[in-house]
Amino acid sequence: MTTTTIIGYMAAFGTTVSFLPQAIKTIQTKNTSGISLYMYALFTAGTLFWLIYGLMSGSLPVAIANVITFVFASIILVYKIIYK
Amino acid sequence: MTTTTIIGYMAAFGTTVSFLPQAIKTIQTKNTSGISLYMYALFTAGTLFWLIYGLMSGSLPVAIANVITFVFASIILVYKIIYK
């Protein structure tokens, strides 16, 4: 595995896993006052498009990473809508 | 341009631009109580690795998209650290 590929996996890990602590915090506290609705609406749509792009272009890592991020981002978005 | 490429650009646009409304909201309200420090620490590091990956692999769109996201995510992270 090349250094570039390793850095790519580290990047994918960081930006994917980062939404887990936010999702946990939001579920536990239900405090969404500082969270932007527009961010999560746009971001959730973006990850859905990444998922479709990953499947259409045959890039399984892109598809898998974005399924995970989509789930976390959707949870945060739903909490933001419910607990305004 | 193929449908797959167009979906890829829509995906990149959504996940990049989404951090702008969050950065604006955080700057204006200074309300970071609902924002996860761990998320932004991990996410900012992740975008930095994406930027390095983009430069090393010669993918300019990946590099450019992640410079933008890195700036927005860094602003949110700094505000989260200052206004705990």
Backbone of each chain as ProteinMPNN parsed JSONL, in Angstrom:
{"seq_chain_A": "MTTTTIIGYMAAFGTTVSFLPQAIKTIQTKNTSGISLYMYALFTAGTLFWLIYGLMSGSLPVAIANVITFVFASIILVYKIIYK", "coords_chain_A": {"N_chain_A": [[0.842, -1.2, 0.0], [0.617, 2.182, -0.882], [1.972, 5.361, 0.368], [0.264, 7.453, -0.272], [-2.221, 6.136, -0.579], [-2.602, 5.203, 2.029], [-2.828, 7.658, 3.401], [-5.176, 8.509, 2.184], [-7.024, 6.619, 3.205], [-6.848, 7.29, 5.935], [-7.884, 9.856, 5.817], [-10.523, 9.315, 4.915], [-11.427, 7.806, 7.078], [-11.33, 9.721, 9.176], [-13.158, 11.827, 8.346], [-15.491, 10.385, 8.154], [-15.977, 8.917, 10.58], [-16.078, 11.03, 12.359], [-18.673, 12.067, 12.574], [-19.973, 10.437, 14.323], [-19.459, 10.999, 17.212], [-20.82, 13.468, 17.24], [-23.459, 12.712, 16.597], [-24.047, 11.036, 18.794], [-23.821, 12.89, 20.91], [-25.894, 14.679, 20.228], [-28.152, 12.989, 20.384], [-28.073, 12.306, 23.095], [-28.169, 14.802, 24.504], [-30.145, 16.274, 23.216], [-29.808, 18.858, 22.476], [-29.907, 21.1, 20.072], [-29.562, 23.667, 19.39], [-27.284, 25.134, 18.56], [-26.71, 23.992, 16.194], [-26.702, 24.007, 12.639], [-29.506, 23.923, 10.587], [-29.559, 24.146, 7.797], [-26.979, 23.316, 7.148], [-27.046, 20.532, 7.802], [-29.139, 19.633, 6.193], [-28.181, 20.126, 3.584], [-25.756, 18.691, 3.765], [-26.556, 16.036, 4.3], [-27.977, 15.468, 1.954], [-25.826, 15.71, 0.215], [-24.15, 13.523, 1.004], [-25.811, 11.455, 0.251], [-25.761, 11.743, -2.528], [-23.009, 11.224, -2.902], [-23.032, 8.536, -2.205], [-24.639, 7.422, -4.255], [-22.993, 8.143, -6.399], [-20.682, 6.656, -5.749], [-21.672, 4.024, -6.031], [-22.445, 4.046, -8.746], [-20.023, 4.607, -10.033], [-18.583, 2.478, -9.318], [-16.998, 2.542, -7.056], [-16.399, 1.143, -4.213], [-15.312, 1.824, -1.584], [-15.993, 4.593, -1.416], [-18.782, 4.423, -1.555], [-19.408, 2.834, 0.743], [-18.281, 4.372, 2.9], [-19.916, 6.594, 2.701], [-22.484, 5.613, 3.142], [-22.371, 5.123, 5.865], [-21.781, 7.742, 6.89], [-24.067, 9.026, 5.945], [-26.11, 7.851, 7.495], [-25.433, 8.726, 10.146], [-25.521, 11.557, 9.774], [-28.188, 11.864, 9.0], [-29.552, 11.167, 11.34], [-28.804, 13.299, 13.042], [-29.918, 15.413, 11.586], [-32.693, 14.765, 11.701], [-33.136, 14.983, 14.476], [-32.564, 17.71, 14.746], [-34.709, 18.814, 13.343], [-36.906, 17.885, 14.841], [-36.343, 18.747, 17.538], [-36.31, 21.73, 17.637]], "CA_chain_A": [[0.0, 0.0, 0.0], [1.429, 3.404, -0.977], [1.723, 6.405, 1.375], [-0.917, 8.195, -0.727], [-3.406, 5.324, -0.259], [-2.747, 5.211, 3.499], [-3.354, 8.99, 3.749], [-6.563, 8.486, 1.723], [-7.825, 5.863, 4.183], [-6.895, 8.097, 7.163], [-8.814, 10.948, 5.517], [-11.87, 8.74, 4.877], [-11.752, 7.432, 8.457], [-11.562, 10.954, 9.958], [-14.369, 12.565, 7.979], [-16.657, 9.502, 8.324], [-16.178, 8.586, 12.001], [-16.289, 12.268, 13.118], [-20.095, 12.35, 12.804], [-20.483, 9.578, 15.401], [-19.578, 11.746, 18.472], [-21.873, 14.499, 17.118], [-24.752, 12.02, 16.661], [-24.219, 10.598, 20.188], [-24.055, 14.099, 21.71], [-27.217, 15.207, 19.886], [-29.149, 12.051, 20.914], [-28.05, 12.37, 24.568], [-28.522, 16.12, 25.05], [-31.242, 16.864, 22.425], [-29.473, 20.274, 22.303], [-29.561, 21.326, 18.664], [-29.659, 25.122, 19.173], [-26.103, 25.646, 17.862], [-26.525, 23.241, 14.947], [-27.356, 24.62, 11.487], [-30.415, 23.063, 9.819], [-29.137, 24.197, 6.394], [-25.8, 22.474, 7.006], [-27.366, 19.102, 7.793], [-29.986, 19.34, 5.027], [-27.257, 20.082, 2.448], [-24.755, 17.648, 3.956], [-27.218, 14.733, 4.151], [-28.204, 15.318, 0.506], [-24.497, 15.496, -0.38], [-23.681, 12.154, 1.245], [-26.664, 10.587, -0.571], [-25.206, 11.823, -3.883], [-21.745, 10.49, -2.862], [-23.388, 7.116, -2.182], [-25.061, 7.084, -5.629], [-21.771, 8.271, -7.21], [-19.837, 5.506, -5.424], [-22.277, 2.827, -6.622], [-22.426, 4.179, -10.212], [-18.642, 4.587, -10.528], [-17.975, 1.225, -8.875], [-16.052, 2.769, -5.965], [-17.001, 0.608, -2.994], [-14.955, 2.621, -0.397], [-16.791, 5.828, -1.406], [-20.155, 4.029, -1.243], [-19.495, 2.371, 2.14], [-18.028, 5.512, 3.786], [-21.04, 7.534, 2.66], [-23.645, 4.99, 3.799], [-22.156, 5.358, 7.304], [-21.953, 9.18, 7.157], [-25.473, 9.358, 5.681], [-26.899, 7.419, 8.659], [-25.145, 9.651, 11.251], [-26.0, 12.9, 9.42], [-29.658, 11.806, 8.991], [-29.987, 11.175, 12.741], [-28.623, 14.672, 13.524], [-30.912, 16.22, 10.866], [-34.027, 14.466, 12.248], [-33.173, 15.598, 15.813], [-32.619, 19.169, 14.548], [-36.071, 19.146, 12.906], [-37.827, 17.611, 15.956], [-36.032, 19.583, 18.71], [-35.861, 23.054, 17.157]], "C_chain_A": [[0.885, 1.261, 0.0], [1.067, 4.386, 0.148], [0.452, 7.179, 1.031], [-2.202, 7.458, -0.349], [-3.667, 5.323, 1.244], [-3.345, 6.544, 3.963], [-4.826, 9.095, 3.333], [-7.478, 7.761, 2.701], [-7.946, 6.621, 5.508], [-7.897, 9.245, 7.01], [-10.26, 10.45, 5.575], [-12.341, 8.37, 6.283], [-12.147, 8.677, 9.261], [-12.882, 11.622, 9.644], [-15.634, 11.714, 8.135], [-16.985, 9.325, 9.807], [-16.521, 9.829, 12.833], [-17.761, 12.546, 13.424], [-20.698, 11.483, 13.907], [-20.568, 10.324, 16.74], [-20.646, 12.84, 18.426], [-23.257, 13.858, 17.243], [-25.048, 11.591, 18.102], [-24.566, 11.795, 21.081], [-25.473, 14.63, 21.492], [-28.323, 14.322, 20.465], [-29.238, 12.193, 22.438], [-28.585, 13.692, 25.108], [-29.782, 16.709, 24.427], [-31.042, 18.364, 22.236], [-29.013, 20.491, 20.865], [-29.549, 22.823, 18.334], [-28.482, 25.686, 18.371], [-25.864, 25.0, 16.512], [-27.324, 23.879, 13.813], [-28.199, 23.603, 10.721], [-29.973, 22.985, 8.359], [-27.914, 23.315, 6.155], [-26.201, 21.021, 6.865], [-28.292, 18.698, 6.647], [-29.102, 19.17, 3.792], [-26.301, 18.899, 2.556], [-25.347, 16.252, 3.755], [-27.498, 14.446, 2.675], [-26.882, 15.013, -0.203], [-23.991, 14.076, -0.211], [-24.513, 11.14, 0.44], [-26.15, 10.568, -2.016], [-23.853, 11.112, -3.971], [-21.988, 8.987, -2.916], [-23.772, 6.642, -3.586], [-23.843, 7.104, -6.563], [-20.849, 7.068, -7.007], [-20.341, 4.226, -6.069], [-22.168, 2.862, -8.153], [-21.017, 4.08, -10.787], [-17.893, 3.33, -10.075], [-16.936, 1.397, -7.779], [-16.7, 2.373, -4.636], [-16.606, 1.41, -1.739], [-15.779, 3.906, -0.272], [-18.223, 5.51, -0.995], [-20.306, 3.669, 0.239], [-19.323, 3.541, 3.115], [-19.256, 6.419, 3.847], [-22.353, 6.943, 3.152], [-23.571, 5.307, 5.294], [-22.417, 6.826, 7.648], [-23.402, 9.597, 6.963], [-26.347, 9.011, 6.888], [-26.701, 8.402, 9.825], [-25.742, 11.037, 10.986], [-27.534, 12.955, 9.437], [-30.209, 11.877, 10.41], [-29.927, 12.606, 13.288], [-29.672, 15.589, 12.892], [-32.311, 16.026, 11.443], [-34.172, 15.087, 13.643], [-33.291, 17.114, 15.715], [-34.032, 19.596, 14.179], [-37.062, 18.974, 14.066], [-37.607, 18.58, 17.117], [-35.483, 20.937, 18.285], [-35.528, 23.972, 18.306]], "O_chain_A": [[1.804, 1.37, 0.812], [0.021, 4.27, 0.788], [-0.337, 7.52, 1.912], [-3.154, 8.067, 0.139], [-4.812, 5.429, 1.681], [-4.245, 6.571, 4.802], [-5.63, 9.698, 4.043], [-8.579, 8.229, 2.993], [-9.004, 6.609, 6.137], [-8.648, 9.565, 7.93], [-11.116, 11.076, 6.201], [-13.499, 8.589, 6.638], [-13.173, 8.684, 9.942], [-13.647, 11.952, 10.55], [-16.733, 12.259, 8.239], [-18.117, 9.55, 10.237], [-17.168, 9.722, 13.876], [-18.069, 13.192, 14.425], [-21.803, 11.755, 14.377], [-21.626, 10.305, 17.369], [-21.301, 13.118, 19.431], [-24.131, 14.4, 17.919], [-26.169, 11.762, 18.58], [-25.483, 11.725, 21.9], [-26.166, 14.986, 22.445], [-29.318, 14.832, 20.98], [-30.33, 12.2, 23.006], [-29.366, 13.704, 26.059], [-30.428, 17.559, 25.04], [-31.982, 19.074, 21.879], [-27.901, 20.126, 20.485], [-29.528, 23.209, 17.165], [-28.663, 26.616, 17.586], [-24.956, 25.382, 15.775], [-28.483, 24.248, 13.997], [-27.701, 22.572, 10.268], [-30.001, 21.916, 7.749], [-27.802, 22.653, 5.123], [-25.767, 20.339, 5.936], [-28.244, 17.56, 6.178], [-29.245, 18.202, 3.045], [-26.06, 18.192, 1.578], [-24.73, 15.393, 3.126], [-27.286, 13.33, 2.2], [-26.824, 14.173, -1.101], [-23.466, 13.481, -1.153], [-24.001, 10.108, 0.006], [-26.108, 9.514, -2.651], [-23.56, 10.47, -4.978], [-21.257, 8.253, -3.58], [-23.3, 5.605, -4.053], [-23.673, 6.218, -7.401], [-20.303, 6.527, -7.969], [-19.557, 3.433, -6.591], [-21.844, 1.856, -8.784], [-20.82, 3.547, -11.879], [-16.722, 3.141, -10.405], [-16.092, 0.525, -7.578], [-17.436, 3.147, -4.023], [-17.468, 1.663, -0.896], [-16.212, 4.271, 0.82], [-18.817, 6.228, -0.19], [-21.224, 4.145, 0.907], [-20.113, 3.694, 4.046], [-19.596, 6.947, 4.906], [-23.252, 7.688, 3.542], [-24.561, 5.704, 5.908], [-23.172, 7.129, 8.572], [-23.92, 10.422, 7.718], [-27.225, 9.789, 7.262], [-27.675, 8.86, 10.424], [-26.386, 11.619, 11.858], [-28.116, 13.963, 9.837], [-31.204, 12.556, 10.664], [-30.876, 13.074, 13.918], [-30.248, 16.439, 13.572], [-33.037, 16.997, 11.653], [-35.218, 15.655, 13.958], [-34.017, 17.739, 16.488], [-34.508, 20.629, 14.65], [-37.947, 19.808, 14.257], [-38.561, 19.168, 17.626], [-34.322, 21.252, 18.544], [-35.136, 25.118, 18.086]]}, "seq_chain_B": "MTTTTIIGYMAAFGTTVSFLPQAIKTIQTKNTSGISLYMYALFTAGTLFWLIYGLMSGSLPVAIANVITFVFASIILVYKIIYK", "coords_chain_B": {"N_chain_B": [[-20.082, 15.345, -20.455], [-20.593, 12.765, -18.13], [-23.485, 11.21, -16.504], [-22.737, 10.124, -14.076], [-20.443, 11.641, -13.402], [-21.607, 14.182, -13.131], [-23.289, 13.718, -10.924], [-21.288, 13.23, -9.072], [-20.086, 15.792, -8.882], [-22.273, 17.208, -7.838], [-22.48, 15.965, -5.388], [-19.972, 16.64, -4.227], [-20.281, 19.41, -4.136], [-22.476, 19.684, -2.335], [-21.546, 18.509, 0.154], [-19.367, 20.115, 0.66], [-20.124, 22.892, 0.578], [-22.047, 22.887, 2.56], [-20.909, 23.361, 5.075], [-20.635, 26.068, 5.258], [-23.114, 27.551, 6.024], [-23.179, 26.576, 8.675], [-20.771, 27.566, 9.75], [-21.244, 30.341, 9.525], [-23.508, 30.604, 11.215], [-22.376, 29.81, 13.66], [-20.394, 31.787, 14.047], [-22.022, 34.077, 14.209], [-23.835, 33.561, 16.383], [-22.265, 32.487, 18.388], [-22.939, 30.28, 19.784], [-22.09, 27.26, 20.806], [-22.821, 25.091, 22.192], [-24.274, 22.777, 21.49], [-22.638, 21.593, 19.712], [-20.267, 19.114, 18.803], [-17.06, 18.787, 20.093], [-15.232, 16.709, 19.586], [-16.145, 15.808, 17.132], [-15.496, 17.983, 15.385], [-12.741, 18.2, 15.743], [-11.802, 15.72, 14.797], [-12.942, 15.806, 12.22], [-11.794, 18.107, 11.031], [-9.096, 17.342, 10.99], [-9.407, 15.17, 9.277], [-10.201, 16.433, 6.832], [-7.859, 17.791, 6.303], [-6.127, 15.651, 5.791], [-7.439, 14.695, 3.486], [-6.905, 16.824, 1.796], [-4.076, 16.665, 1.564], [-3.982, 14.106, 0.446], [-5.339, 14.605, -1.988], [-3.532, 16.382, -3.241], [-1.212, 14.756, -3.396], [-2.13, 12.608, -4.936], [-2.736, 13.876, -7.203], [-5.289, 14.821, -7.659], [-7.057, 17.438, -8.318], [-9.771, 18.447, -7.901], [-10.477, 17.129, -5.468], [-8.532, 18.177, -3.762], [-9.073, 20.992, -3.873], [-11.819, 21.14, -3.012], [-11.453, 20.261, -0.407], [-9.747, 22.124, 0.742], [-11.46, 24.282, 1.004], [-13.502, 23.183, 2.699], [-11.881, 22.597, 4.891], [-11.165, 25.16, 5.825], [-13.698, 26.228, 6.652], [-14.443, 24.272, 8.585], [-12.339, 24.53, 10.397], [-12.759, 27.12, 11.414], [-15.175, 26.723, 12.827], [-14.285, 24.828, 14.678], [-12.332, 26.331, 16.122], [-13.983, 28.313, 17.266], [-15.555, 26.63, 18.846], [-13.644, 25.764, 20.688], [-12.884, 28.185, 21.908], [-15.383, 29.339, 22.817], [-16.591, 27.557, 24.898]], "CA_chain_B": [[-19.992, 14.945, -19.043], [-21.511, 11.654, -17.858], [-24.386, 11.373, -15.358], [-21.955, 9.793, -12.873], [-19.6, 12.804, -13.096], [-22.493, 15.26, -12.673], [-23.685, 13.349, -9.557], [-20.085, 13.44, -8.269], [-19.947, 17.232, -8.634], [-23.369, 17.606, -6.942], [-22.093, 15.434, -4.083], [-18.87, 17.467, -3.736], [-20.859, 20.723, -3.834], [-23.308, 19.567, -1.121], [-20.793, 18.243, 1.384], [-18.401, 21.209, 0.865], [-20.824, 24.154, 0.847], [-22.878, 22.726, 3.764], [-20.252, 23.876, 6.277], [-20.722, 27.529, 5.262], [-24.161, 28.031, 6.952], [-22.806, 26.248, 10.061], [-19.73, 28.522, 10.153], [-21.91, 31.647, 9.687], [-24.344, 30.516, 12.42], [-21.486, 29.737, 14.829], [-19.767, 33.111, 14.184], [-23.039, 35.045, 14.604], [-24.468, 33.268, 17.675], [-21.25, 31.996, 19.328], [-23.56, 29.174, 20.511], [-21.453, 26.006, 20.379], [-23.149, 24.085, 23.218], [-24.749, 21.525, 20.898], [-21.64, 21.12, 18.744], [-19.306, 18.177, 19.383], [-15.632, 19.099, 19.91], [-14.589, 15.534, 18.987], [-16.491, 15.781, 15.71], [-14.755, 18.974, 14.59], [-11.311, 17.871, 15.82], [-11.622, 14.602, 13.853], [-13.329, 16.205, 10.867], [-10.788, 19.042, 10.52], [-7.925, 16.503, 10.678], [-9.792, 14.386, 8.098], [-10.144, 17.266, 5.617], [-6.427, 18.063, 6.068], [-5.61, 14.446, 5.127], [-8.013, 14.685, 2.13], [-6.156, 17.83, 1.047], [-2.766, 16.06, 1.269], [-4.267, 13.007, -0.485], [-5.672, 15.22, -3.272], [-2.298, 16.916, -3.82], [-0.298, 13.646, -3.689], [-2.678, 11.754, -5.995], [-2.957, 14.725, -8.375], [-6.714, 15.091, -7.861], [-7.288, 18.843, -7.986], [-11.098, 18.662, -7.283], [-10.426, 16.673, -4.069], [-7.71, 19.153, -3.043], [-9.787, 22.281, -3.79], [-12.996, 20.961, -2.158], [-11.062, 20.073, 0.983], [-9.208, 23.394, 1.243], [-12.644, 25.065, 1.383], [-14.105, 22.555, 3.885], [-10.919, 22.734, 5.985], [-11.283, 26.535, 6.343], [-14.97, 26.331, 7.378], [-14.408, 23.382, 9.756], [-11.373, 25.113, 11.336], [-13.422, 28.258, 12.068], [-16.132, 26.149, 13.787], [-13.465, 24.193, 15.724], [-11.739, 27.396, 16.938], [-15.08, 28.888, 18.063], [-15.941, 25.612, 19.851], [-12.596, 25.752, 21.731], [-12.932, 29.48, 22.623], [-16.681, 29.534, 23.492], [-17.041, 26.249, 25.408]], "C_chain_B": [[-21.027, 13.851, -18.753], [-22.392, 11.962, -16.643], [-23.623, 11.132, -14.053], [-21.103, 10.989, -12.437], [-20.431, 13.945, -12.526], [-22.917, 14.985, -11.22], [-22.506, 13.544, -8.601], [-19.879, 14.904, -7.908], [-21.038, 17.735, -7.684], [-23.052, 17.173, -5.516], [-21.025, 16.315, -3.45], [-19.378, 18.844, -3.325], [-21.609, 20.68, -2.498], [-22.495, 19.424, 0.147], [-19.76, 19.343, 1.672], [-19.111, 22.47, 1.345], [-21.626, 24.086, 2.152], [-22.247, 23.317, 5.021], [-20.285, 25.401, 6.359], [-21.842, 28.036, 6.178], [-23.852, 27.722, 8.418], [-21.763, 27.239, 10.585], [-20.343, 29.895, 10.411], [-22.725, 31.659, 10.982], [-23.481, 30.555, 13.677], [-20.834, 31.09, 15.1], [-20.789, 34.107, 14.737], [-23.555, 34.812, 16.026], [-23.459, 32.924, 18.772], [-21.803, 30.869, 20.214], [-22.976, 27.862, 19.998], [-21.807, 24.855, 21.331], [-23.578, 22.746, 22.627], [-23.765, 20.892, 19.934], [-20.605, 20.239, 19.437], [-17.861, 18.57, 19.037], [-14.916, 17.959, 19.194], [-14.888, 15.458, 17.495], [-15.597, 16.721, 14.922], [-13.246, 18.758, 14.644], [-10.992, 16.774, 14.794], [-11.862, 15.037, 12.408], [-12.295, 17.13, 10.237], [-9.514, 18.288, 10.136], [-8.184, 15.702, 9.4], [-9.691, 15.191, 6.806], [-8.696, 17.623, 5.264], [-5.783, 16.869, 5.346], [-6.165, 14.317, 3.699], [-7.255, 15.654, 1.23], [-4.793, 17.276, 0.624], [-2.935, 14.936, 0.236], [-4.542, 13.543, -1.894], [-4.433, 15.729, -3.991], [-1.359, 15.786, -4.257], [-0.788, 12.772, -4.839], [-2.983, 12.562, -7.268], [-4.42, 14.986, -8.681], [-7.04, 16.496, -7.364], [-8.681, 19.08, -7.369], [-11.121, 18.265, -5.805], [-9.659, 17.695, -3.23], [-8.475, 20.454, -2.813], [-10.977, 22.191, -2.839], [-12.588, 20.904, -0.688], [-10.321, 21.264, 1.581], [-10.372, 24.218, 1.797], [-13.251, 24.505, 2.67], [-13.196, 22.706, 5.095], [-11.033, 24.118, 6.634], [-12.552, 26.667, 7.19], [-14.927, 25.519, 8.679], [-13.456, 23.93, 10.829], [-11.994, 26.262, 12.116], [-14.355, 27.742, 13.166], [-15.374, 25.535, 14.97], [-12.877, 25.233, 16.668], [-12.811, 28.042, 17.833], [-15.505, 27.922, 19.168], [-14.928, 25.623, 21.01], [-12.676, 27.034, 22.568], [-14.212, 29.612, 23.451], [-17.253, 28.211, 23.967], [-18.364, 26.344, 26.137]], "O_chain_B": [[-22.2, 13.998, -19.094], [-22.088, 12.857, -15.855], [-23.827, 11.831, -13.061], [-21.045, 11.315, -11.252], [-20.027, 14.598, -11.564], [-22.909, 15.891, -10.386], [-22.691, 13.97, -7.461], [-19.539, 15.227, -6.769], [-20.777, 18.581, -6.828], [-23.315, 17.901, -4.558], [-21.139, 16.699, -2.286], [-18.965, 19.386, -2.3], [-21.403, 21.535, -1.637], [-22.73, 20.143, 1.118], [-19.323, 19.487, 2.814], [-18.758, 23.044, 2.375], [-21.859, 25.116, 2.784], [-22.96, 23.73, 5.936], [-19.995, 25.969, 7.412], [-21.574, 28.873, 7.04], [-24.209, 28.497, 9.305], [-21.855, 27.698, 11.724], [-20.007, 30.547, 11.4], [-22.644, 32.611, 11.758], [-23.808, 31.245, 14.641], [-20.73, 31.504, 16.255], [-20.468, 34.893, 15.629], [-23.698, 35.765, 16.792], [-23.765, 33.057, 19.957], [-21.225, 30.54, 21.25], [-23.311, 27.405, 18.906], [-21.188, 23.791, 21.293], [-23.281, 21.694, 23.194], [-24.003, 19.807, 19.404], [-20.124, 20.569, 20.521], [-17.488, 18.672, 17.868], [-14.096, 18.194, 18.306], [-14.026, 15.1, 16.692], [-15.005, 16.327, 13.916], [-12.541, 19.096, 13.693], [-10.038, 16.888, 14.025], [-11.104, 14.692, 11.501], [-11.95, 16.978, 9.065], [-8.921, 18.554, 9.091], [-7.303, 15.568, 8.55], [-9.164, 14.705, 5.805], [-8.345, 17.743, 4.09], [-4.999, 17.046, 4.414], [-5.449, 13.88, 2.798], [-6.992, 15.361, 0.064], [-4.401, 17.402, -0.536], [-2.156, 14.819, -0.71], [-4.037, 12.999, -2.876], [-4.287, 15.539, -5.199], [-0.78, 15.839, -5.342], [0.01, 12.256, -5.622], [-3.428, 12.01, -8.275], [-4.772, 15.33, -9.809], [-7.266, 16.721, -6.175], [-8.785, 19.838, -6.404], [-11.707, 18.967, -4.981], [-10.079, 18.04, -2.126], [-8.522, 20.961, -1.692], [-11.143, 23.043, -1.965], [-13.287, 21.433, 0.175], [-10.269, 21.404, 2.802], [-10.295, 24.775, 2.893], [-13.489, 25.249, 3.621], [-13.678, 22.919, 6.208], [-11.002, 24.231, 7.86], [-12.496, 27.161, 8.316], [-15.32, 26.008, 9.738], [-13.729, 23.811, 12.023], [-11.793, 26.379, 13.325], [-14.339, 28.244, 14.29], [-15.774, 25.701, 16.122], [-12.911, 25.049, 17.885], [-12.571, 28.287, 19.016], [-15.784, 28.341, 20.292], [-15.312, 25.503, 22.174], [-12.552, 26.984, 23.792], [-14.157, 29.952, 24.632], [-18.301, 27.786, 23.482], [-18.875, 25.335, 26.623]]}, "name": "protein", "num_of_chains": 2, "seq": "MTTTTIIGYMAAFGTTVSFLPQAIKTIQTKNTSGISLYMYALFTAGTLFWLIYGLMSGSLPVAIANVITFVFASIILVYKIIYKMTTTTIIGYMAAFGTTVSFLPQAIKTIQTKNTSGISLYMYALFTAGTLFWLIYGLMSGSLPVAIANVITFVFASIILVYKIIYK"}
